[in-house]
Amino acid sequence: MRLLIMGPPGAGKGTQAAKIAAQYGIPAISTGDIFRTNIKERTELGQQVEQILSSGGYVPDELTNEIVRDRLTWDDTAPGWLLDGYPRTGGQVAFLDGTLSAAGASLDAVVSLTVDEDAVVQRLLKRAETDGRTDDTEDVIRERQAIYRQETAPLLATYGGRGLVLEVDGMGDVDEVTARLVAAIDARTGERD
């Protein structure tokens, strides 16, 4: 099973990706987690990424594409995977399409979490306090929301045209959202079996 999870920053993608991955026995691959690990370890990549993220921007496609391509070759991805935070641009969609095509594979579904933006901003500000995430100031959060609307949300139209998008309400209790996601994915995979 090969899945994408999409939604604006703070929609709960990471939380839900971990739950979905556990449900289906596949790894949840988060570009954000990969970047944060590199920042924490003060790698060359981490230092580049830290500068970009602290200004509210996205890491350039070239860097992100290579990180994702490498990660998709790990042994744990043989039964499938769930990508969280990738793709975010048309260039990344094309790169992922080419990577999948070269492997004789395709996406099974693109799960889109829909949320209220003001609620997400408050959620992220609270997370910044509890997790000590200095990159989550209100200005940066709102900038990321704007970038998402401009660059990433249109990708849903691309995937929607392929009949892959499963839109799921991302508001409410974590377990309720998970149940909605699993039901939508099971309905999709049941149609394809």
C-alpha positions as CSV (number, residue, x, y, z in Angstrom):
1,M,0.0,0.0,0.0
2,R,1.4,3.4,-1.1
3,L,-0.3,6.4,0.4
4,L,0.1,10.1,0.7
5,I,-1.3,12.2,3.6
6,M,-1.9,15.9,2.8
7,G,-3.2,18.9,4.6
8,P,-2.0,22.2,5.9
9,P,0.8,22.3,8.5
10,G,-0.7,21.5,11.9
11,A,-3.6,19.4,10.5
12,G,-2.5,16.4,12.5
13,K,-0.7,14.6,9.6
14,G,2.1,13.3,11.7
15,T,-0.1,11.9,14.4
16,Q,-2.5,10.3,11.9
17,A,0.4,9.1,9.7
18,A,1.8,7.1,12.6
19,K,-1.6,5.6,13.4
20,I,-2.3,4.7,9.8
21,A,1.2,3.2,9.4
22,A,0.7,1.0,12.4
23,Q,-2.8,0.0,11.2
24,Y,-1.4,-1.2,7.8
25,G,2.1,-2.3,8.8
26,I,3.9,0.2,6.6
27,P,6.4,3.0,7.6
28,A,5.3,6.6,7.9
29,I,7.9,8.7,6.2
30,S,7.9,12.3,7.3
31,T,10.2,14.7,5.5
32,G,9.7,17.1,8.4
33,D,11.1,14.5,10.9
34,I,14.0,13.8,8.6
35,F,14.8,17.5,8.4
36,R,14.4,18.0,12.2
37,T,16.8,15.0,12.9
38,N,19.4,16.6,10.6
39,I,19.0,20.0,12.3
40,K,19.4,18.4,15.8
41,E,22.5,16.5,14.6
42,R,23.9,19.7,13.1
43,T,24.5,18.0,9.8
44,E,25.3,20.1,6.7
45,L,21.8,19.4,5.4
46,G,20.4,20.3,8.8
47,Q,22.1,23.7,8.8
48,Q,20.7,24.5,5.3
49,V,17.3,23.4,6.3
50,E,17.3,25.3,9.6
51,Q,17.8,28.6,7.8
52,I,15.0,27.9,5.4
53,L,12.5,26.7,8.0
54,S,13.2,29.5,10.5
55,S,12.0,32.0,7.8
56,G,8.9,30.0,7.1
57,G,10.0,28.7,3.7
58,Y,10.0,25.2,2.3
59,V,13.2,23.2,1.6
60,P,14.0,23.2,-2.2
61,D,12.7,20.4,-4.3
62,E,16.1,19.1,-5.3
63,L,17.1,18.4,-1.7
64,T,13.7,17.0,-0.7
65,N,13.5,14.8,-3.8
66,E,16.8,13.1,-3.1
67,I,16.0,12.5,0.5
68,V,12.7,10.9,-0.4
69,R,14.1,8.8,-3.2
70,D,16.8,7.4,-0.9
71,R,14.3,6.7,1.9
72,L,12.0,4.8,-0.4
73,T,14.8,2.3,-1.1
74,W,15.0,1.1,2.5
75,D,14.0,-2.5,3.2
76,D,11.1,-1.5,5.4
77,T,9.3,0.1,2.4
78,A,8.8,-3.3,0.6
79,P,5.2,-3.7,1.8
80,G,4.4,0.0,1.1
81,W,4.7,3.4,2.8
82,L,2.9,6.5,3.8
83,L,4.5,9.8,2.8
84,D,3.8,12.8,5.2
85,G,4.9,16.2,4.0
86,Y,5.7,15.1,0.4
87,P,5.0,16.0,-2.3
88,R,4.4,19.7,-1.8
89,T,5.0,21.1,-5.3
90,G,4.2,20.2,-8.9
91,G,7.9,19.4,-9.4
92,Q,7.8,16.9,-6.5
93,V,4.7,15.3,-7.9
94,A,6.5,14.7,-11.2
95,F,9.6,13.4,-9.4
96,L,7.5,11.0,-7.3
97,D,5.6,9.9,-10.4
98,G,8.9,9.1,-12.2
99,T,10.3,7.3,-9.1
100,L,7.1,5.1,-8.9
101,S,7.0,4.5,-12.6
102,A,10.6,3.4,-12.6
103,A,9.8,0.9,-9.8
104,G,6.6,-0.3,-11.6
105,A,4.5,1.0,-8.8
106,S,1.7,3.5,-8.3
107,L,-0.1,5.4,-5.5
108,D,-3.1,3.7,-3.9
109,A,-4.6,6.9,-2.4
110,V,-4.0,10.5,-1.3
111,V,-5.6,11.2,2.0
112,S,-6.5,14.9,2.5
113,L,-7.1,16.1,6.0
114,T,-9.5,19.2,6.0
115,V,-9.2,21.5,9.0
116,D,-10.1,25.0,10.2
117,E,-7.1,27.3,9.7
118,D,-7.6,29.4,12.9
119,A,-7.9,26.2,15.0
120,V,-4.7,24.9,13.4
121,V,-2.8,28.1,14.2
122,Q,-3.9,27.8,17.9
123,R,-2.9,24.1,17.9
124,L,0.6,24.9,16.5
125,L,1.1,27.7,19.0
126,K,0.3,25.4,21.8
127,R,2.6,22.7,20.3
128,A,5.4,25.3,20.1
129,E,5.1,26.0,23.8
130,T,5.0,22.4,24.9
131,D,7.6,21.0,22.4
132,G,9.9,24.1,22.4
133,R,9.7,24.3,18.6
134,T,11.2,27.8,18.0
135,D,10.2,27.6,14.3
136,D,6.5,27.8,15.3
137,T,5.8,31.5,15.8
138,E,2.4,32.8,14.7
139,D,3.9,34.7,11.8
140,V,5.8,31.7,10.5
141,I,2.7,29.4,11.0
142,R,0.5,31.8,9.0
143,E,3.2,32.1,6.3
144,R,3.3,28.3,6.0
145,Q,-0.5,28.2,5.7
146,A,-0.3,30.7,2.9
147,I,2.4,28.8,1.1
148,Y,0.4,25.6,1.5
149,R,-2.7,27.2,-0.1
150,Q,-0.6,28.6,-3.0
151,E,1.7,25.7,-3.8
152,T,0.5,22.5,-2.2
153,A,-3.3,22.6,-2.2
154,P,-3.4,22.7,-6.0
155,L,-1.8,19.3,-6.0
156,L,-5.0,17.9,-4.7
157,A,-6.6,18.9,-8.0
158,T,-3.9,16.9,-9.8
159,Y,-4.5,13.8,-7.7
160,G,-8.2,14.4,-7.7
161,G,-8.1,14.2,-11.5
162,R,-6.6,10.8,-11.1
163,G,-9.3,9.7,-8.7
164,L,-6.9,9.2,-5.8
165,V,-8.1,11.9,-3.3
166,L,-9.9,10.8,-0.1
167,E,-11.0,13.9,1.7
168,V,-11.4,13.3,5.5
169,D,-12.4,15.7,8.2
170,G,-9.3,16.3,10.4
171,M,-11.1,18.1,13.2
172,G,-12.0,16.4,16.5
173,D,-10.7,13.6,18.7
174,V,-7.6,11.9,17.4
175,D,-9.1,8.5,17.5
176,E,-12.3,9.7,15.7
177,V,-10.1,11.1,12.9
178,T,-8.2,7.9,12.7
179,A,-11.4,5.9,12.4
180,R,-12.6,8.1,9.6
181,L,-9.2,7.7,7.8
182,V,-9.1,4.0,8.1
183,A,-12.7,3.7,6.9
184,A,-11.9,5.8,3.8
185,I,-8.8,3.9,3.0
186,D,-10.5,0.5,3.5
187,A,-13.3,1.6,1.2
188,R,-10.8,2.6,-1.4
189,T,-8.7,-0.5,-1.2
190,G,-11.8,-2.7,-1.1
191,E,-12.8,-1.1,-4.5
192,R,-9.5,-1.9,-6.0
193,D,-9.2,-5.5,-4.8
